[in-house]
Amino acid sequence: MTLTRGARALGAIAALAVLLVAEPAHAHMDADVGDFYQGVFQPFLHPEFLCSALAIALWATQQEERDAYVTCGAFGLGVGLGATAAFLGEGGTASLWGPRLTMLVIGPLVAARIRPPVAVLAGLVTLAGLAQGHAATASDRDVVARPVLWTLGLAIGAGLLGAYATMATQRFRAFWVQVGVRVAGSWIAAIGLMVSALAARGR
């Protein structure tokens, strides 16, 4: 029996939700690639971080070219500051909700293709980056040998994710690409809602 598009979409969202509510894992890989590269790869090792960072990256692709790179830079800066705060022992555990809130707030903005003033854009993205950087670092700070290299790698990795997404969408400006970006934003918002509901229930 052939599945409808709606059924396939719900199945994909459910699968992603299962991944996102899995037990937290340390970001360090078995291969000794150094703290810098482990920081660079960190966004790709945690599904919540990846989804929320992807929301920022997709939002950047919808802005004017200059504003798009401001978005990427602001996010990378925020991530670096958040990681620094985690290494200094500041912020507690509240930032664990940062990636979820990013999905819930930025996802709908992507779906609606909102283009705020650049100051508002940079402010929102920097705040999201602060929470992201802290959440990505807090659980692994005790096993990081060189915090400065880790922080630099994490900030650069987060910023490059958005920069590459921006360059890709600027190269392919077909209507269906823009529609795909908006659909992805709505999916990220839906995933964020499900993950937040499960987390609020203590699952």
C-alpha positions in Angstrom: 0.0 0.0 0.0 1.4 3.4 -1.0 1.7 5.9 1.9 0.4 9.4 1.4 2.6 12.5 1.7 1.0 13.3 5.1 1.7 9.8 6.5 5.3 9.9 5.3 5.7 13.4 6.9 4.3 12.3 10.2 6.5 9.2 10.2 9.6 11.3 9.5 8.7 13.7 12.3 8.1 10.9 14.7 11.5 9.3 13.9 13.2 12.6 14.5 11.4 13.1 17.8 12.6 9.7 19.0 16.1 10.7 18.2 15.8 14.0 20.0 14.5 12.6 23.2 17.3 10.0 23.5 19.6 10.1 26.5 22.3 12.8 26.3 25.7 11.6 25.1 29.1 13.0 25.4 30.2 14.9 22.3 33.8 13.6 22.3 34.5 11.1 19.6 36.7 8.1 19.9 39.2 9.4 17.4 41.6 11.9 18.9 41.1 14.8 16.6 41.7 17.5 19.2 39.4 19.8 21.0 39.1 22.3 18.2 37.7 19.8 15.7 35.6 18.2 18.3 34.1 21.6 18.9 33.5 22.1 15.1 31.7 18.7 14.9 29.7 19.2 18.0 26.6 20.7 16.3 26.3 17.5 14.2 26.6 15.1 17.1 23.5 16.4 19.1 20.2 16.2 17.3 18.6 19.1 19.3 21.6 21.3 18.6 21.6 20.4 14.9 17.9 21.1 14.4 18.0 24.4 16.2 21.2 25.5 14.4 19.6 24.4 11.2 16.6 26.7 12.0 19.0 29.6 12.4 20.8 28.6 9.1 17.5 28.5 7.2 16.4 31.8 8.6 19.7 33.3 7.5 19.0 32.1 3.9 15.8 34.2 3.8 17.5 37.5 4.6 19.2 39.9 2.3 22.8 38.8 1.6 24.5 41.2 4.0 21.9 40.4 6.8 22.4 36.7 6.1 26.1 36.8 7.0 25.4 39.1 10.0 23.0 36.3 11.2 25.7 33.7 10.9 28.3 35.8 12.6 25.9 36.7 15.5 25.0 33.1 16.0 28.7 32.0 16.1 29.5 34.8 18.5 26.6 33.9 20.8 27.6 30.2 20.7 31.2 31.2 21.7 29.9 33.3 24.6 27.6 30.6 25.8 30.4 28.0 25.7 32.6 30.4 27.7 29.9 30.9 30.3 29.5 27.1 30.6 33.3 26.7 31.2 33.1 29.4 33.9 30.3 27.6 35.6 27.7 30.2 34.9 24.1 29.7 33.7 23.0 26.5 35.5 20.9 24.1 33.6 18.3 26.6 32.2 20.1 26.7 28.9 19.1 23.0 28.2 15.8 24.5 27.0 17.6 26.8 24.7 17.7 24.5 21.6 14.0 23.6 22.1 13.0 27.3 22.4 15.0 28.1 19.3 13.1 25.5 17.4 9.8 26.8 18.7 10.6 30.5 18.0 12.8 30.4 14.9 11.0 27.5 13.1 7.7 29.5 12.7 9.7 32.6 11.6 11.3 30.5 8.8 7.9 29.0 7.8 6.4 32.6 7.6 9.5 34.0 5.9 9.8 36.9 8.4 12.5 39.4 7.7 12.9 41.7 10.8 15.2 44.7 11.0 18.9 43.6 11.2 19.3 44.7 14.8 16.3 42.6 15.9 17.6 39.7 13.8 21.1 39.8 15.3 19.7 40.1 18.9 17.5 37.1 18.6 20.1 35.0 17.0 22.8 36.0 19.5 20.5 35.0 22.4 19.8 31.7 20.7 23.5 31.2 20.3 24.2 31.9 24.0 21.8 29.1 25.0 23.0 26.8 22.3 26.7 27.2 23.2 26.0 26.7 26.9 23.8 23.6 26.4 26.4 22.1 24.0 29.3 22.6 26.4 27.9 22.2 29.9 27.7 18.4 29.8 31.2 18.0 28.4 33.3 20.7 30.0 34.9 18.3 32.5 36.5 16.3 29.7 37.6 19.1 27.5 41.4 19.6 27.8 41.7 22.9 25.9 38.5 25.0 26.5 39.7 27.9 24.3 40.2 25.6 21.2 36.9 23.8 21.9 35.0 27.2 22.1 36.6 28.5 18.9 35.8 25.3 17.1 32.2 25.3 18.3 31.6 28.9 17.4 33.2 28.5 13.9 31.3 25.2 13.3 28.0 26.9 14.2 28.7 29.9 12.1 29.8 27.9 9.0 26.6 25.8 9.1 24.6 29.0 8.4 27.1 30.4 5.9 27.2 27.3 3.8 23.4 27.1 3.8 23.2 30.8 2.8 25.6 30.3 -0.1 23.7 27.2 -1.3 20.3 28.9 -1.4 21.8 32.0 -3.1 23.1 29.7 -5.8 19.8 27.9 -6.2 17.1 30.5 -6.2 14.3 28.3 -7.8 10.9 28.8 -6.3 10.7 25.2 -5.0 14.0 25.8 -3.0 12.4 28.7 -1.1 9.2 26.6 -0.5 11.4 23.7 0.8 13.1 26.1 3.3 9.7 27.2 4.6 8.5 23.6 4.9 11.6 22.7 6.8 11.0 25.5 9.2 7.5 24.3 9.9 8.9 20.7 10.5 11.5 22.0 12.9 8.8 23.9 14.8 6.7 20.7 15.0 9.7 18.7 16.3 10.5 21.4 18.9 6.9 21.3 20.1 6.9 17.5 20.5 10.3 17.5 22.2 9.3 20.3 24.6 6.1 18.6 25.5 7.9 15.3 26.3 10.6 17.2 28.3 8.0 19.1 30.3 6.4 15.7 31.2 9.7 14.4 32.4 10.1 11.9 29.6 
